Amino acid sequence: MESKNVEAIKLNITSECNLPQKYTKVTARIQKIENNREVIASNFVSRVANSSPKSPKTAIFRNLFSVCYPGIVVAYKGSAEGYVLLENGKKIEVVGTSGKYEVANCSIGAQ
């Protein structure tokens, strides 16, 4: 996860497999800490990323942004779940998180 000009929070997702994949489909979200609790700051509709002939085992999502208003320090992390469709037709469930919270000087949803 990274800040982009402190006007948006960007969530990057990479799906790497041991076998060639056709695509990965995920539903993602950004969580934040609010009043000492983890809450959802932003939900993204399901997205699909195809693998490429150059990288048939990898699908990359780079288009997940949430508008962020400067001036408030907030800790964020990202998570996603979905599935990978392998070239051989097998579907594999996937889930992941950015792991730790990252602090940004902006707040999603607050003006």
Secondary structure, DSSP 4 states (H G I P E B T S, - for coil): -EEETTTEEEEEEEEE-SS-EEEEEEEEEEEEEETTEEEEEEE---EEEEB-SSSTTEEEEEEEEEEEEEEEEEEEEEEEEEEEEETTS-EEEEEEE--S-EEEEEEET--
